[in-house]
Amino acid sequence: MQLGRTRRDFLRSAAGVALSTALMGASPLVRGVRAAKKRKVIVITFGGGARDQETFAPQGQENIPHLLHELIPQSSFFTQVVNQGILGHYVATASLATGVYETLNNFSSLPPEHPTVFEYFRKDLNRPSSDAWVVAPSNGFNRIGESEYRSYGQGLGARVVLPKHLLNAAASGSAADYQHLLRDNYENPLYTPQLAGGEFELQQLQMILKLSVDDFKAHALTVSSPDELSMYIARRLMQQESPSLLWITMHDIDIAHAGAYSLYIDAIQRTDRLCAELWKTVQSEPEYEGNTTLFILPDFGRDADEDSGGNGFQHHRTGDAASRTTWMMALGAGVREGAIYDHPMQSIDLVPTLGAMMGFSPSLAQGRPIKELI
């Protein structure tokens, strides 16, 4: 696919990364570095999608200096990750988390139909609820941590933190001071789902994150976007709970739906910075340093400018190559550095790969393990 080849060529020249050739079929795992039971995985979904022309193309590279010059040289980079499912953020994230292209209504308060990676992880490895967490951007993601599949279901999923929901509850009468952080859905502003299930409650701030409501509110006043607030919560979770499986869904880029190109670019630049900051946190936290694998991937792309059926950067409705073809980087424990892989893969390949890396069996996932990572 042309998008993947072009992205590969950009990276070779801009980041100075050598393309794997003869080594592409070999396993990148460094055997015996850490015991398998100590392996930790963090997944960041680059929510909202970003096109090559605002990121990896020459005219967009200035927007991703951290990804390009700091993270990619340390990573295995996959240039052709194709999403063949529904291009809506909740349903696409649910597909990433189950390894199956989910078909639920994107604007619904429903759990995924198939078991999630968190349920496989906890059931197969007998892990407690404190070992799997999701930090999600909006109230629409409150059901992402746990399916209703009969063999899994209630009690085996991840704990879900919705920072916007927490802030709205904490702010109460002073919510006007936080409006820039509380807008919940860029694609459909009228959508306000019912909250139910295992979402993190305000009273758990102090108990689990060791953070008072007043301190939480004070910190919220210092950040400029919902994703910055999400990353703050994620870092607190890493410090206090040290989960082995942490999933963070970014969402600032989806401001593109408002039609303001400058805000879309700002969000790409911010997401680039936050991804690098989280990797630095991994290196500085004793429970994570040296034994953590970080995955960063968009849920999908956005429409091409030349497609008459779309709205360019603003939406992701056409199903063209620009909206379906993205990328993924993996870095850290067990990953070969400075490798670029051109072959097509599917976004649903993530869950089987995590299962192979961490030792659980995602039996209902429909993707395939990525051979370069196992």
C-alpha positions as CSV (number, residue, x, y, z in Angstrom):
1,M,0.0,0.0,0.0
2,Q,1.4,3.4,-1.0
3,L,0.7,5.0,2.3
4,G,2.9,2.5,4.1
5,R,5.8,2.7,1.6
6,T,5.8,6.5,1.7
7,R,5.7,6.6,5.5
8,R,8.6,4.1,5.6
9,D,10.7,6.3,3.2
10,F,9.9,9.4,5.3
11,L,11.1,7.7,8.5
12,R,14.3,6.4,7.0
13,S,15.4,9.9,6.0
14,A,14.0,11.9,8.9
15,A,14.8,9.7,11.9
16,G,17.9,7.9,10.6
17,V,16.3,4.5,11.3
18,A,17.7,1.6,9.4
19,L,15.1,-0.6,7.7
20,S,15.1,-4.2,8.8
21,T,15.6,-6.5,5.9
22,A,17.2,-9.9,6.6
23,L,16.3,-9.6,10.3
24,M,12.6,-8.9,9.7
25,G,11.6,-12.5,10.2
26,A,13.6,-12.9,13.4
27,S,12.2,-12.5,16.9
28,P,13.1,-9.2,18.6
29,L,12.7,-10.6,22.1
30,V,15.6,-10.4,24.4
31,R,15.3,-13.7,26.2
32,G,15.6,-13.7,30.0
33,V,15.8,-9.9,30.5
34,R,12.9,-10.1,33.0
35,A,10.7,-12.9,34.3
36,A,7.5,-13.1,32.3
37,K,5.4,-12.5,35.5
38,K,7.0,-9.1,35.9
39,R,6.3,-7.9,32.3
40,K,4.2,-4.7,32.1
41,V,2.4,-3.4,29.1
42,I,1.0,0.1,28.5
43,V,-1.1,0.9,25.4
44,I,-1.8,4.4,24.2
45,T,-4.4,4.8,21.5
46,F,-3.7,7.9,19.5
47,G,-7.4,8.7,19.6
48,G,-9.0,10.9,17.0
49,G,-6.7,9.8,14.2
50,A,-4.2,11.9,12.4
51,R,-3.2,11.8,8.7
52,D,0.3,11.5,7.3
53,Q,0.3,15.0,5.9
54,E,0.0,16.4,9.4
55,T,2.5,13.9,10.9
56,F,4.9,11.7,8.9
57,A,4.9,13.5,5.6
58,P,7.6,16.1,5.2
59,Q,5.2,19.0,5.7
60,G,3.9,17.5,8.9
61,Q,7.0,16.2,10.6
62,E,7.4,19.4,12.6
63,N,4.3,18.4,14.5
64,I,5.7,15.2,15.9
65,P,9.3,15.9,17.0
66,H,9.1,13.6,20.0
67,L,7.7,10.6,18.1
68,L,10.0,11.1,15.2
69,H,13.3,11.8,16.9
70,E,13.0,10.2,20.4
71,L,10.6,7.3,20.3
72,I,10.8,5.8,16.8
73,P,14.5,5.3,16.9
74,Q,13.9,3.2,20.1
75,S,11.0,1.3,18.6
76,S,9.8,-1.3,16.2
77,F,7.6,0.7,13.8
78,F,4.8,-0.8,11.7
79,T,3.9,1.3,8.8
80,Q,0.7,-0.4,7.6
81,V,-1.9,-1.0,10.3
82,V,-5.3,-1.3,8.7
83,N,-8.6,-0.9,10.5
84,Q,-11.3,-2.8,8.5
85,G,-14.0,-2.1,11.0
86,I,-16.4,0.7,11.9
87,L,-14.6,4.1,12.0
88,G,-16.1,5.5,15.2
89,H,-13.9,6.1,18.3
90,Y,-15.7,4.0,20.9
91,V,-16.4,1.1,18.6
92,A,-12.9,1.2,17.1
93,T,-11.3,1.3,20.6
94,A,-13.5,-1.6,21.6
95,S,-12.2,-3.5,18.6
96,L,-8.6,-2.7,19.6
97,A,-9.4,-4.0,23.1
98,T,-11.1,-7.2,22.0
99,G,-9.2,-8.3,18.9
100,V,-12.5,-8.5,17.0
101,Y,-14.1,-5.8,14.8
102,E,-17.0,-4.9,17.1
103,T,-20.3,-3.7,15.5
104,L,-22.0,-2.0,18.4
105,N,-23.5,1.5,18.0
106,N,-20.6,4.0,18.4
107,F,-23.0,6.3,20.3
108,S,-24.2,3.9,22.9
109,S,-23.6,3.0,26.5
110,L,-22.9,-0.7,25.8
111,P,-20.0,-2.9,26.6
112,P,-18.1,-4.7,23.9
113,E,-19.7,-7.9,22.7
114,H,-16.5,-10.0,22.9
115,P,-14.2,-10.5,25.8
116,T,-11.7,-7.7,26.3
117,V,-7.9,-8.0,26.7
118,F,-8.4,-7.1,30.4
119,E,-10.7,-10.1,31.0
120,Y,-8.3,-12.5,29.2
121,F,-5.4,-11.1,31.2
122,R,-7.1,-11.3,34.6
123,K,-8.9,-14.6,34.1
124,D,-6.0,-16.6,32.6
125,L,-3.3,-15.2,34.9
126,N,-5.5,-14.9,38.0
127,R,-4.7,-11.2,38.4
128,P,-6.6,-8.8,40.8
129,S,-8.6,-5.9,39.6
130,S,-5.8,-3.5,40.7
131,D,-3.6,-4.9,37.9
132,A,-5.6,-3.8,34.9
133,W,-6.7,-0.2,34.4
134,V,-8.2,2.0,31.6
135,V,-7.9,5.8,31.6
136,A,-10.5,6.9,29.1
137,P,-11.3,10.4,27.7
138,S,-15.0,10.7,27.8
139,N,-18.1,9.3,29.4
140,G,-18.8,7.2,26.3
141,F,-15.9,4.9,27.2
142,N,-17.2,3.9,30.6
143,R,-18.1,0.4,29.5
144,I,-14.8,-0.3,27.6
145,G,-13.2,-2.3,30.4
146,E,-15.5,-5.2,30.5
147,S,-17.7,-7.2,28.2
148,E,-20.9,-9.1,28.9
149,Y,-19.6,-12.3,27.4
150,R,-21.0,-15.2,29.4
151,S,-17.6,-16.9,30.2
152,Y,-16.2,-13.6,31.4
153,G,-18.5,-10.7,32.2
154,Q,-18.9,-8.8,35.4
155,G,-16.0,-8.8,37.8
156,L,-13.2,-9.7,35.4
157,G,-12.6,-6.5,33.5
158,A,-10.4,-3.5,34.0
159,R,-11.1,-0.6,36.3
160,V,-12.0,2.4,34.3
161,V,-11.1,6.0,35.2
162,L,-12.9,8.8,33.4
163,P,-11.1,12.0,34.4
164,K,-13.7,14.3,32.9
165,H,-16.4,12.6,34.9
166,L,-14.3,12.9,38.1
167,L,-13.6,16.6,37.4
168,N,-17.3,17.3,36.8
169,A,-18.2,15.7,40.1
170,A,-15.4,17.5,41.9
171,A,-16.0,20.9,40.4
172,S,-19.8,20.9,41.2
173,G,-20.7,24.6,41.5
174,S,-17.4,25.8,40.0
175,A,-17.7,23.8,36.8
176,A,-17.5,27.0,34.7
177,D,-13.8,27.2,35.6
178,Y,-13.1,23.9,33.9
179,Q,-15.2,24.0,30.7
180,H,-12.2,23.6,28.5
181,L,-11.7,20.2,30.1
182,L,-15.3,19.0,30.3
183,R,-16.5,19.0,26.7
184,D,-17.3,15.3,26.3
185,N,-17.9,14.4,22.7
186,Y,-16.5,16.3,19.7
187,E,-18.3,14.3,17.0
188,N,-21.8,14.4,18.5
189,P,-22.0,17.1,21.2
190,L,-25.6,16.1,22.0
191,Y,-24.5,12.6,23.1
192,T,-24.4,12.2,26.9
193,P,-24.5,8.5,27.8
194,Q,-25.6,7.1,31.0
195,L,-22.8,6.1,33.3
196,A,-22.9,2.6,34.7
197,G,-20.6,-0.3,35.6
198,G,-17.2,-0.1,37.1
199,E,-16.2,3.5,36.6
200,F,-13.9,5.0,39.1
201,E,-15.7,7.2,41.7
202,L,-14.7,10.5,43.2
203,Q,-14.3,9.1,46.7
204,Q,-11.7,6.7,45.4
205,L,-9.3,9.6,44.6
206,Q,-7.9,9.7,48.1
207,M,-8.1,5.9,48.7
208,I,-6.4,4.7,45.6
209,L,-4.6,7.7,44.0
210,K,-3.7,9.4,47.3
211,L,-5.1,12.6,45.9
212,S,-7.5,14.9,47.6
213,V,-10.4,16.5,45.7
214,D,-9.0,19.9,46.3
215,D,-5.6,18.9,45.0
216,F,-7.2,17.3,42.0
217,K,-9.2,20.4,41.2
218,A,-6.1,22.6,41.7
219,H,-4.1,20.5,39.3
220,A,-6.8,20.5,36.7
221,L,-6.5,24.3,36.6
222,T,-2.9,24.0,35.5
223,V,-3.6,21.8,32.4
224,S,-4.8,22.9,29.0
225,S,-6.6,19.8,27.7
226,P,-8.5,16.7,28.7
227,D,-5.6,14.5,27.6
228,E,-3.2,16.3,29.9
229,L,-5.6,15.5,32.7
230,S,-5.8,11.8,31.6
231,M,-2.0,11.6,31.6
232,Y,-1.8,13.1,35.1
233,I,-4.2,10.4,36.3
234,A,-2.3,7.7,34.5
235,R,1.0,8.7,36.1
236,R,-0.7,8.6,39.6
237,L,-2.0,5.1,38.8
238,M,1.5,4.0,37.9
239,Q,2.9,5.4,41.1
240,Q,0.2,4.1,43.4
241,E,-1.1,0.9,41.8
242,S,1.7,-0.1,39.3
243,P,-0.8,-2.0,37.1
244,S,0.7,-4.6,34.8
245,L,-1.8,-3.7,32.0
246,L,-2.6,0.0,31.6
247,W,-4.6,1.3,28.6
248,I,-4.8,5.1,27.9
249,T,-7.1,6.5,25.3
250,M,-6.2,9.9,24.0
251,H,-8.9,12.1,22.5
252,D,-7.8,15.7,22.0
253,I,-7.1,15.2,18.3
254,D,-10.8,14.6,17.7
255,I,-11.3,18.3,18.1
256,A,-10.9,18.2,14.3
257,H,-14.6,17.5,14.1
258,A,-15.1,21.1,15.1
259,G,-13.5,22.1,11.8
260,A,-10.7,24.2,13.2
261,Y,-7.4,23.1,11.5
262,S,-5.3,25.0,14.0
263,L,-6.9,23.1,17.0
264,Y,-6.3,19.8,15.2
265,I,-2.6,20.6,14.8
266,D,-2.3,21.8,18.4
267,A,-3.8,18.5,19.5
268,I,-1.3,16.5,17.4
269,Q,1.6,18.4,18.9
270,R,0.3,17.9,22.4
271,T,-0.3,14.2,21.9
272,D,3.2,13.8,20.6
273,R,4.6,15.5,23.7
274,L,2.4,13.5,26.1
275,C,3.5,10.2,24.6
276,A,7.1,11.1,25.1
277,E,6.4,12.3,28.7
278,L,4.8,9.0,29.5
279,W,7.8,7.1,28.2
280,K,10.0,9.2,30.5
281,T,7.7,8.3,33.4
282,V,8.2,4.6,32.5
283,Q,11.9,5.1,32.7
284,S,11.7,6.8,36.1
285,E,9.3,4.5,37.9
286,P,11.1,1.5,39.6
287,E,8.2,-0.8,39.0
288,Y,8.2,0.0,35.2
289,E,11.8,0.8,34.3
290,G,13.4,-2.0,32.2
291,N,10.4,-4.4,32.1
292,T,7.7,-2.4,30.3
293,T,6.6,-2.5,26.7
294,L,4.8,0.6,25.3
295,F,2.5,0.4,22.3
296,I,1.3,3.6,20.6
297,L,-1.2,3.4,17.7
298,P,-4.1,5.5,16.3
299,D,-7.5,4.0,16.3
300,F,-7.8,5.0,12.6
301,G,-7.0,7.9,10.3
302,R,-9.0,10.7,8.8
303,D,-10.4,11.4,5.3
304,A,-8.1,12.4,2.4
305,D,-8.6,15.9,1.1
306,E,-9.1,14.7,-2.5
307,D,-12.0,12.4,-1.6
308,S,-15.2,14.1,-2.6
309,G,-17.3,12.1,-0.1
310,G,-15.4,13.3,2.9
311,N,-14.4,16.5,4.7
312,G,-10.7,16.0,4.8
313,F,-9.0,16.3,8.2
314,Q,-12.4,17.1,9.8
315,H,-14.0,13.6,9.6
316,H,-13.4,9.9,9.0
317,R,-16.4,8.8,7.1
318,T,-15.3,7.6,3.7
319,G,-13.4,4.4,4.5
320,D,-10.7,5.5,2.1
321,A,-7.0,4.5,2.6
322,A,-6.2,7.6,4.5
323,S,-9.0,6.9,7.0
324,R,-8.2,3.2,7.5
325,T,-4.4,2.9,7.2
326,T,-2.4,4.0,10.3
327,W,0.7,2.9,12.1
328,M,1.9,1.4,15.3
329,M,5.1,1.6,17.4
330,A,6.2,-0.7,20.1
331,L,9.2,0.1,22.3
332,G,10.7,-1.2,25.5
333,A,11.1,-4.6,26.9
334,G,11.5,-7.4,24.3
335,V,11.3,-5.0,21.3
336,R,14.0,-4.6,18.7
337,E,15.0,-0.9,18.4
338,G,15.3,0.9,15.0
339,A,13.2,-1.6,13.0
340,I,10.6,-0.6,10.4
341,Y,8.2,-3.2,9.1
342,D,6.2,-2.6,5.9
343,H,3.9,-5.6,5.7
344,P,0.2,-5.0,6.2
345,M,-1.3,-6.0,9.5
346,Q,-4.7,-5.3,11.2
347,S,-5.5,-3.3,14.2
348,I,-7.1,-6.3,15.8
349,D,-3.7,-8.1,15.8
350,L,-2.9,-6.1,19.0
351,V,-4.7,-8.3,21.5
352,P,-3.3,-11.7,20.3
353,T,0.2,-10.1,20.4
354,L,-0.4,-8.9,24.0
355,G,-1.5,-12.4,24.9
356,A,1.6,-14.0,23.4
357,M,3.8,-11.4,25.2
358,M,2.1,-11.7,28.6
359,G,1.1,-15.3,28.7
360,F,-2.7,-15.3,28.3
361,S,-4.9,-16.8,25.6
362,P,-7.3,-14.4,23.8
363,S,-9.2,-17.4,22.4
364,L,-12.0,-15.4,20.8
365,A,-9.9,-12.7,19.2
366,Q,-9.8,-12.8,15.4
367,G,-6.4,-11.1,14.8
368,R,-3.0,-12.8,14.6
369,P,0.0,-12.3,16.8
370,I,2.6,-10.0,15.2
371,K,5.5,-12.3,14.7
372,E,8.1,-9.6,15.0
373,L,7.0,-9.0,18.6
374,I,6.8,-12.5,19.9
